[in-house]
Structures are given as C-alpha cells and as structure tokens.
Amino acid sequence: MTEDDWRIQLFGPYIQQNGFGKNNDHGNEDNSEEGGGGAASSSCKDIECPPEEDSNHKARKNALMIPTQDAFDTDLYDYIAIFIGANYCPHCKAFAPTVVEAATSILQPHKRCKVVFVSNDRDEDNFQQSCDKVAGIDVMPYNLDRTKVMRDLFNLKTIPALMILRNEVKKTDMTSKSDFQSGDLREQPDGTSSSLNRDMIPVVTNARNILPNDTKCVHFPWGSNHEDAGHGGGGDHTGANASTMSAMDRLIIRGKYGNWWELGHHANPSKPEEMYMDEHAVRARAGLLNVITWIALMNVFFWNDKVYVQVLFPLVAWEFLTSMTLGLTPVSPIGVLGTLLSIALHPEGPYWKPAKPKRFAWFIGLTLACTCLTLFVLRKDIGEPYYKPLIACVVLTCNVATWLESSVGFCLGCFIYNNYLVKWFELEECEECKL
C-alpha cells in the first residue's frame, strides 16, 4: 500500500518538521494534531528574522523527519495544503506570514488541513532561509525534482502558489492514466512512471489570491469533510477554484482595495494601492478586440469606408483609455463584454494578474489606434502607394498582438514591460515571480 500512496510519490517518504524549538516534537501534545504547527503569533514575529539571528535556524537543519503517512494521518487531516515558494521571491516572503497564520490558527486546528511548504529555491542555503520564514509549518525535504513535478502537475507558471487537496488514499492502478490532468503518465524523480495524480482530488487549485481576502477560509469549497459536518462525510469531490467574489462583484463593483476611481478589482492586501485584473476577462476582451482588427483590415483592403473608422476608432480609443485608468468594468464596453464571457466560461472565479503590465500594453494599443487615425486623416497627403501598406502594418500588429493574448495568453506589452522597462527605468518587478 505504501508504494501506491500518491502522497509518498509526490512528497517522498518523509516530511521535515519545521516547528519552534522545544515544540518541534511530533509527539508533543500541543502539536499532536497540528504536525508542528506552533504559535501563529511567534511565526509572524519571526518572519523577517535573518537566519543568523534565528535561534531555531541550526535546529531546523537537523530537524526531525516524519514518515509521510504519519505526517498526513487521515485520522487527523481531511485536506493537504501545498505552499510553493522560494527565498528569491519577494512576493513569497510577503505571502508567507498569511499562510503561516492561517495554517496554525485556522487550517490545521479547525479545518483539519495539513499545510506543508515546498521549496522552489535554487540551493539548500536558500531552502534553509525559506524554512526560517515559514517556521510553524512542516516542509518537504529539499528536492527540486519533486518540486518540478508539482509545478508541472498543477500547471504553475508563477509563485507563490497554494493548492489544497483532499487527504484521501486509495489503491492506485499503476498502469492506468491520470484523470486529473491530460491523462498522461508522469515520470517520477526516481525515474519510474505512475499515475501520480489519479487519486489527487483538488479542492482549491490555487488560493494565492483567495487567502488574503478570506483569512478564515470560510468560502473555500471544503465540501462536508470539515468540522461542521464531522469527519468522514464524503463531500463534493469537484476540483473547483474558490472565489470570494460573486458574479455581480466581478462585473460592477470595484475591489476592496485601491482608489475610489479605480473600478477594476483588487486582490492583494499587501499592495492596496495597485490594481489587479482578472486574466480570464482580459483574454476574452483581447479576443473581441481581435475581431475588431479583422474588420479594420477588411476595411483597409476592400471596403474603404470611412464610417468604419468613425465608429471603430472612438470605440477602441475609449476602451483603452478607460480600462487603463478605471479598470475593465463597468465603463469599458468591450471590457464589460469580456468580463461577462469570463463569468460564463470561468464561474470558478477570477484569475488575478497585476495591472501595471496590462496598463502599459493597453497604452501601446491606444497609441496604435491613434496612429491608424492619423494615417487615415493624412491618407491623401501620404499617397495611396504608402498609405495602405503603412496602415495595414499597424492594424496587423494589433491583430497579431490580440490573437497572441486571447489564444495563448502571451501579452506582448507585458513582455516588453517586464523584460525591458523594469530594467531600463528601475521599476518594481511585476507582482508575480516567473518560474
């Protein structure tokens, strides 16, 4: 049964305790149900302590290893929360106190959810520093191969990340394919292949932007397995991504954080002055803008009707201007349509992304739209041989850019912002750390 346990396949045979000093014994009665949880207040106070000032740093290097099956004892825990982060990621450090606080005060003692930290650090020294910053929750022993398997398994592109799974163990058919993602067998760190995720039932696919706004974890889709329904109650086994926002909130009400005129949605309490956008809505909106670029191209080459310019330019210019300053809803017409589509197609909730790179991308879009209008107004002065190729190049650029974002999620403006503007003008990096 041990070799068929997906938890051992995922985490390895042991979990490393990462508690506080004398409370770091697995059998300690204060921690017997929390797996080395410790006091939440202590963890938050120590979160920024440098390793050399942390009296527990050396102790954690020789921390007690617990068999994985004991660490995730099904008699104690109905759920497993995986927090993936790294010492090089400033947003992981900012998110860590929230996870530790939730783990030690809510998740482990009241929601029967074992929280474990998984490191994406590049070396063991940084791994130890990460352990110091999440003191109070146990950690998976340092193993980048296993971390990579998890990143691929959950299709993670950025960190920090927080996934919650059901702590259920069934006998795994080692020859069958996974039902969780794509159905293909995965190669394990030891070189073997197995349907690792066949019995992994996701509860929250990524709570990175949910937990800060729901610190009591009230709105997580726990099913009926937590303390309100008693242990062993089946529950709903759907892998929904929890959302604390209703459809109406996503459409017309500004987020909890940010300035009053910013009608977009905000999801990061640590950066209340910055706007976040729903990536689902952004991509749906890009698809609608792509349709407009096709109409513009047809007008350039075939119709030559100035009415299309008189209608499309004000619409697109207003769209980019309002979405840059106010957010996707409720005064950006194409943004509203994109949000409605995202609500219909992604009822599980928003996928928050920082707005700064998006705003820069939309500024480029507004500039291109204004360029098209300028070329149209000066078309007689420019001359027919030059006018059509010039305006076609501009519109085609918009067409390719909107297609890339809507189809494959690649934002050209965001790429320029993150890879060039940040370096040239010493701007703060995007909120999400790329893996």
C-alpha positions as CSV (number, residue, x, y, z in Angstrom):
1,M,0.0,0.0,0.0
2,T,2.9,2.4,0.8
3,E,4.2,2.3,-2.8
4,D,0.7,3.1,-4.1
5,D,0.3,6.1,-1.8
6,W,0.2,9.2,-4.0
7,R,1.3,11.3,-1.1
8,I,4.6,9.4,-0.9
9,Q,5.0,9.5,-4.7
10,L,4.5,13.3,-4.5
11,F,6.4,14.3,-1.3
12,G,8.8,11.4,-0.8
13,P,9.0,9.0,2.2
14,Y,9.5,11.7,4.8
15,I,8.2,15.2,5.8
16,Q,10.6,17.5,7.7
17,Q,9.3,19.2,10.9
18,N,9.7,22.9,11.0
19,G,8.3,24.0,14.3
20,F,9.5,26.2,17.1
21,G,12.3,24.9,19.4
22,K,11.0,22.6,22.1
23,N,7.6,22.3,20.4
24,N,9.3,20.6,17.4
25,D,8.5,17.1,18.7
26,H,5.9,15.3,16.6
27,G,4.5,13.7,19.7
28,N,4.2,16.9,21.7
29,E,0.6,17.1,22.9
30,D,0.4,20.8,21.9
31,N,1.2,19.8,18.3
32,S,-0.1,16.3,18.0
33,E,-2.9,17.4,15.7
34,E,-1.1,20.2,14.0
35,G,2.0,18.5,12.9
36,G,4.4,21.0,14.4
37,G,2.1,24.0,14.0
38,G,3.4,26.1,16.9
39,A,2.0,29.5,17.7
40,A,0.9,31.7,14.9
41,S,1.9,34.9,16.6
42,S,5.5,33.7,17.1
43,S,5.8,32.8,13.4
44,C,4.6,36.2,12.3
45,K,7.1,37.9,14.6
46,D,10.0,35.9,13.3
47,I,9.0,36.0,9.6
48,E,11.6,38.6,8.7
49,C,14.4,37.5,11.0
50,P,17.7,36.9,9.2
51,P,18.9,33.3,9.6
52,E,21.9,34.2,11.8
53,E,19.5,35.8,14.3
54,D,17.0,32.9,14.3
55,S,17.8,30.6,17.2
56,N,16.0,27.8,15.6
57,H,17.9,28.0,12.2
58,K,20.5,25.4,13.1
59,A,18.0,23.2,14.8
60,R,15.9,23.1,11.7
61,K,18.9,21.9,9.6
62,N,18.8,18.8,11.7
63,A,15.0,18.7,12.0
64,L,13.1,15.5,12.8
65,M,11.9,13.6,9.7
66,I,8.4,12.1,10.0
67,P,7.1,9.3,7.7
68,T,4.9,10.9,5.2
69,Q,2.0,8.7,6.0
70,D,2.2,9.8,9.7
71,A,2.6,13.5,8.8
72,F,-0.6,13.3,6.7
73,D,-2.5,11.0,9.1
74,T,-6.0,10.6,7.7
75,D,-7.4,10.4,11.2
76,L,-6.1,13.9,11.9
77,Y,-6.4,15.6,8.5
78,D,-9.0,15.7,5.7
79,Y,-7.0,18.0,3.5
80,I,-3.4,18.8,2.4
81,A,-2.4,22.3,1.6
82,I,0.8,22.8,-0.5
83,F,2.5,26.2,-0.3
84,I,5.2,26.5,-3.0
85,G,7.6,29.5,-2.6
86,A,11.2,30.5,-2.7
87,N,13.6,32.8,-0.8
88,Y,14.5,34.7,-4.0
89,C,10.8,35.7,-4.5
90,P,9.8,38.8,-2.5
91,H,6.1,38.0,-3.0
92,C,6.6,34.6,-1.4
93,K,8.1,36.3,1.6
94,A,5.2,38.7,1.8
95,F,2.7,35.8,1.4
96,A,4.4,33.5,3.9
97,P,3.0,35.2,7.1
98,T,-0.5,34.9,5.8
99,V,-0.1,31.2,5.1
100,V,1.6,30.5,8.5
101,E,-1.1,32.4,10.3
102,A,-3.9,30.6,8.5
103,A,-2.2,27.2,9.0
104,T,-1.5,27.5,12.7
105,S,-4.8,29.3,13.7
106,I,-7.4,28.0,11.2
107,L,-6.4,25.4,8.7
108,Q,-4.7,22.8,10.9
109,P,-6.6,23.0,14.2
110,H,-10.1,23.8,12.8
111,K,-10.3,22.8,9.1
112,R,-8.3,19.6,9.5
113,C,-6.0,20.7,6.8
114,K,-2.3,19.9,7.0
115,V,-0.1,22.6,5.5
116,V,3.3,21.8,4.1
117,F,5.9,24.1,2.4
118,V,7.5,23.0,-0.8
119,S,10.7,24.9,-1.8
120,N,11.5,26.2,-5.3
121,D,14.8,27.6,-4.1
122,R,17.9,27.1,-6.2
123,D,20.2,25.8,-3.4
124,E,20.0,24.3,0.1
125,D,21.2,27.5,1.8
126,N,18.2,29.4,0.4
127,F,16.0,26.5,1.3
128,Q,17.0,26.8,4.9
129,Q,16.2,30.5,4.9
130,S,12.8,29.7,3.4
131,C,12.3,27.3,6.2
132,D,13.0,30.1,8.7
133,K,10.4,32.3,7.1
134,V,7.7,29.6,7.3
135,A,8.6,28.4,10.8
136,G,5.5,26.8,12.2
137,I,4.5,24.6,9.2
138,D,6.3,21.5,8.1
139,V,8.3,21.3,4.9
140,M,9.0,18.8,2.2
141,P,12.8,17.9,2.3
142,Y,14.7,19.9,-0.4
143,N,14.2,18.2,-3.8
144,L,13.9,20.3,-6.9
145,D,13.0,17.3,-9.0
146,R,9.9,16.7,-6.9
147,T,9.1,20.5,-6.9
148,K,9.2,20.4,-10.7
149,V,6.8,17.5,-10.8
150,M,4.4,19.6,-8.7
151,R,4.8,22.6,-10.8
152,D,4.0,20.6,-13.9
153,L,1.2,18.7,-12.2
154,F,-0.6,21.9,-11.2
155,N,0.4,23.8,-14.3
156,L,2.1,26.6,-12.3
157,K,3.7,29.5,-14.1
158,T,4.3,31.8,-11.1
159,I,4.9,31.6,-7.4
160,P,3.9,31.9,-4.7
161,A,1.2,29.2,-5.1
162,L,-1.2,27.5,-2.6
163,M,-3.0,24.3,-3.6
164,I,-5.4,22.3,-1.4
165,L,-6.1,18.6,-2.0
166,R,-8.2,16.0,-0.2
167,N,-6.2,13.8,2.0
168,E,-7.7,10.6,0.7
169,V,-5.7,7.5,-0.1
170,K,-7.0,4.8,-2.4
171,K,-5.2,1.9,-4.0
172,T,-3.7,3.4,-7.3
173,D,-3.8,1.5,-10.6
174,M,-0.2,1.9,-11.6
175,T,-1.0,1.1,-15.2
176,S,-3.9,3.4,-15.7
177,K,-3.7,7.0,-16.8
178,S,-4.4,10.1,-14.7
179,D,-7.8,11.7,-14.7
180,F,-6.6,14.9,-13.1
181,Q,-4.6,16.5,-15.9
182,S,-4.3,15.4,-19.5
183,G,-4.4,11.7,-18.6
184,D,-0.7,11.1,-19.3
185,L,1.7,9.2,-17.1
186,R,4.4,11.2,-15.4
187,E,8.0,10.4,-14.7
188,Q,8.9,10.5,-11.1
189,P,12.2,11.8,-9.6
190,D,13.4,8.2,-9.1
191,G,12.9,7.5,-12.9
192,T,9.7,5.4,-12.5
193,S,6.3,6.3,-14.1
194,S,3.0,6.1,-12.4
195,S,-0.4,7.7,-12.5
196,L,0.7,10.0,-9.6
197,N,-2.3,12.2,-9.7
198,R,-5.1,9.7,-10.2
199,D,-6.4,9.9,-6.6
200,M,-5.4,13.6,-6.1
201,I,-8.7,15.5,-5.7
202,P,-8.1,19.2,-5.8
203,V,-10.3,21.4,-3.5
204,V,-8.7,24.8,-4.4
205,T,-6.4,24.8,-7.4
206,N,-4.6,28.0,-6.3
207,A,-5.6,30.0,-3.2
208,R,-2.8,32.6,-3.8
209,N,-5.2,35.4,-4.3
210,I,-8.1,34.0,-2.3
211,L,-6.5,33.5,1.1
212,P,-5.6,37.2,1.7
213,N,-9.3,38.2,1.3
214,D,-10.6,35.1,3.2
215,T,-8.2,34.6,6.0
216,K,-10.7,32.5,7.9
217,C,-11.1,30.2,4.9
218,V,-14.8,30.4,5.2
219,H,-15.5,30.4,1.4
220,F,-13.2,27.6,0.5
221,P,-15.2,24.7,-1.0
222,W,-14.5,22.3,1.8
223,G,-17.4,20.0,1.0
224,S,-18.7,18.2,4.1
225,N,-15.4,16.9,5.5
226,H,-14.6,19.7,7.9
227,E,-15.6,20.1,11.5
228,D,-19.1,21.5,10.7
229,A,-20.2,18.2,9.2
230,G,-18.0,15.8,11.1
231,H,-15.2,13.5,9.9
232,G,-15.7,11.1,7.1
233,G,-18.6,12.8,5.4
234,G,-17.9,12.3,1.7
235,G,-18.4,15.8,0.4
236,D,-18.3,17.2,-3.1
237,H,-15.2,15.9,-5.0
238,T,-15.1,18.6,-7.6
239,G,-11.9,20.5,-8.1
240,A,-13.3,24.0,-8.1
241,N,-11.2,27.1,-7.6
242,A,-12.8,29.0,-4.8
243,S,-13.8,32.6,-5.2
244,T,-14.9,35.1,-2.7
245,M,-16.5,37.3,-5.4
246,S,-19.9,36.9,-6.8
247,A,-20.7,37.4,-10.5
248,M,-22.1,40.8,-9.7
249,D,-19.0,41.8,-7.8
250,R,-16.8,40.8,-10.8
251,L,-19.0,42.9,-13.1
252,I,-19.9,46.2,-11.5
253,I,-18.3,46.7,-8.1
254,R,-14.8,47.8,-7.5
255,G,-12.5,45.7,-5.5
256,K,-11.9,46.1,-1.7
257,Y,-8.6,47.8,-2.2
258,G,-7.4,50.7,-4.3
259,N,-8.5,54.3,-5.0
260,W,-12.2,55.1,-5.4
261,W,-11.9,55.9,-9.1
262,E,-10.2,52.6,-9.9
263,L,-13.2,50.5,-10.7
264,G,-11.1,47.4,-11.6
265,H,-10.7,44.7,-9.0
266,H,-8.0,44.5,-6.4
267,A,-6.9,41.3,-4.7
268,N,-3.6,41.9,-2.8
269,P,-3.9,43.5,0.7
270,S,-0.1,43.9,0.8
271,K,-0.3,46.2,-2.3
272,P,-3.6,48.1,-1.7
273,E,-2.5,51.0,-4.0
274,E,-2.1,48.7,-7.0
275,M,-4.8,47.4,-9.3
276,Y,-5.2,43.7,-10.3
277,M,-7.1,42.4,-13.3
278,D,-9.0,39.2,-14.0
279,E,-6.8,37.4,-16.6
280,H,-9.9,35.5,-17.8
281,A,-11.7,38.7,-18.6
282,V,-8.5,40.3,-20.2
283,R,-8.1,37.4,-22.6
284,A,-11.8,37.3,-23.5
285,R,-11.6,41.1,-24.2
286,A,-8.5,40.5,-26.3
287,G,-10.5,38.1,-28.5
288,L,-13.2,40.7,-29.0
289,L,-10.6,43.3,-29.9
290,N,-9.1,40.8,-32.4
291,V,-12.5,40.6,-34.2
292,I,-12.4,44.4,-34.5
293,T,-8.9,44.3,-36.0
294,W,-10.2,41.9,-38.7
295,I,-13.0,44.3,-39.5
296,A,-10.4,47.1,-39.8
297,L,-8.2,45.0,-42.1
298,M,-11.1,44.3,-44.4
299,N,-11.9,48.0,-44.5
300,V,-8.3,48.8,-45.4
301,F,-8.1,46.4,-48.3
302,F,-11.7,46.1,-49.6
303,W,-14.4,48.4,-48.3
304,N,-12.6,51.8,-47.9
305,D,-15.5,53.1,-45.9
306,K,-14.7,56.0,-43.5
307,V,-17.8,55.1,-41.5
308,Y,-15.9,52.1,-40.0
309,V,-13.1,54.4,-38.9
310,Q,-15.6,56.9,-37.4
311,V,-17.2,54.1,-35.4
312,L,-14.2,51.8,-34.6
313,F,-11.7,54.5,-33.5
314,P,-13.8,56.2,-30.8
315,L,-14.9,52.7,-29.5
316,V,-11.3,51.4,-29.3
317,A,-9.8,54.6,-28.0
318,W,-12.4,54.9,-25.3
319,E,-11.9,51.2,-24.4
320,F,-8.2,51.5,-23.9
321,L,-8.3,54.9,-22.2
322,T,-11.0,53.8,-19.6
323,S,-9.5,50.4,-19.0
324,M,-6.1,51.9,-18.4
325,T,-7.4,54.4,-15.8
326,L,-10.6,52.8,-14.3
327,G,-10.4,49.1,-15.0
328,L,-12.2,46.7,-17.2
329,T,-15.6,47.4,-15.7
330,P,-18.1,49.0,-15.7
331,V,-17.4,51.8,-18.2
332,S,-15.2,50.0,-20.7
333,P,-17.8,48.4,-23.1
334,I,-15.6,45.7,-24.5
335,G,-14.1,45.0,-21.1
336,V,-17.7,44.5,-19.8
337,L,-18.4,42.0,-22.5
338,G,-15.1,40.2,-21.8
339,T,-16.0,40.1,-18.1
340,L,-19.4,38.7,-18.9
341,L,-17.8,36.0,-21.0
342,S,-15.3,35.2,-18.3
343,I,-18.1,34.9,-15.7
344,A,-19.9,32.4,-18.1
345,L,-16.9,30.4,-19.0
346,H,-15.0,30.6,-15.7
347,P,-17.6,30.5,-12.9
348,E,-15.0,29.2,-10.5
349,G,-13.7,32.8,-10.1
350,P,-11.2,35.4,-11.3
351,Y,-7.5,34.6,-12.1
352,W,-5.8,37.7,-10.8
353,K,-2.9,39.3,-12.5
354,P,-1.1,42.6,-11.8
355,A,-2.5,45.5,-13.8
356,K,0.7,47.5,-14.4
357,P,2.0,45.5,-17.3
358,K,-1.5,45.3,-18.7
359,R,-2.0,49.0,-18.5
360,F,1.3,49.5,-20.4
361,A,0.1,47.1,-23.1
362,W,-3.2,49.0,-23.4
363,F,-1.2,52.3,-23.7
364,I,0.5,50.7,-26.7
365,G,-2.9,49.7,-28.1
366,L,-4.1,53.3,-27.7
367,T,-1.0,54.6,-29.4
368,L,-1.5,52.2,-32.3
369,A,-5.2,53.2,-32.6
370,C,-4.2,56.9,-32.7
371,T,-1.6,56.1,-35.3
372,C,-4.2,54.5,-37.5
373,L,-6.5,57.5,-37.2
374,T,-3.5,59.8,-38.1
375,L,-2.7,57.8,-41.1
376,F,-6.3,57.8,-42.2
377,V,-6.7,61.6,-41.9
378,L,-3.4,62.2,-43.8
379,R,-4.0,59.5,-46.4
380,K,-4.3,62.0,-49.3
381,D,-1.0,63.7,-48.3
382,I,0.7,60.3,-47.8
383,G,-0.4,58.9,-51.1
384,E,-2.1,55.7,-52.0
385,P,1.2,53.7,-52.6
386,Y,2.3,54.4,-49.0
387,Y,-1.0,54.7,-47.1
388,K,-2.3,51.2,-47.4
389,P,1.0,49.4,-46.5
390,L,1.5,51.6,-43.5
391,I,-1.9,51.4,-42.0
392,A,-2.1,47.7,-42.8
393,C,1.2,47.1,-40.8
394,V,-0.3,49.0,-37.8
395,V,-3.6,47.1,-37.9
396,L,-1.8,43.8,-38.5
397,T,0.3,44.4,-35.4
398,C,-2.8,44.9,-33.3
399,N,-4.3,41.8,-34.9
400,V,-1.3,39.6,-34.0
401,A,-1.0,41.0,-30.5
402,T,-4.6,40.5,-29.6
403,W,-4.6,37.0,-31.1
404,L,-1.5,36.0,-29.1
405,E,-3.1,37.2,-25.9
406,S,-6.5,35.7,-26.5
407,S,-5.3,32.4,-27.8
408,V,-2.0,31.6,-26.0
409,G,-2.0,34.1,-23.1
410,F,1.1,35.9,-24.4
411,C,0.8,39.7,-23.8
412,L,3.3,41.5,-26.0
413,G,3.1,44.7,-23.9
414,C,3.6,42.8,-20.7
415,F,6.6,41.1,-22.2
416,I,8.2,44.5,-23.0
417,Y,7.3,45.9,-19.6
418,N,8.7,43.0,-17.6
419,N,11.9,42.4,-19.7
420,Y,12.9,46.0,-20.7
421,L,11.1,48.8,-18.9
422,V,11.7,47.3,-15.5
423,K,15.4,47.2,-16.2
424,W,15.8,50.5,-18.1
425,F,13.8,52.6,-15.6
426,E,14.5,50.6,-12.5
427,L,10.8,49.9,-11.9
428,E,9.4,47.4,-9.4
429,E,9.1,44.0,-10.9
430,C,5.7,42.5,-11.7
431,E,3.8,41.1,-8.7
432,E,4.2,37.5,-9.9
433,C,7.6,35.8,-9.9
434,K,8.2,33.8,-13.0
435,L,9.3,30.2,-12.6
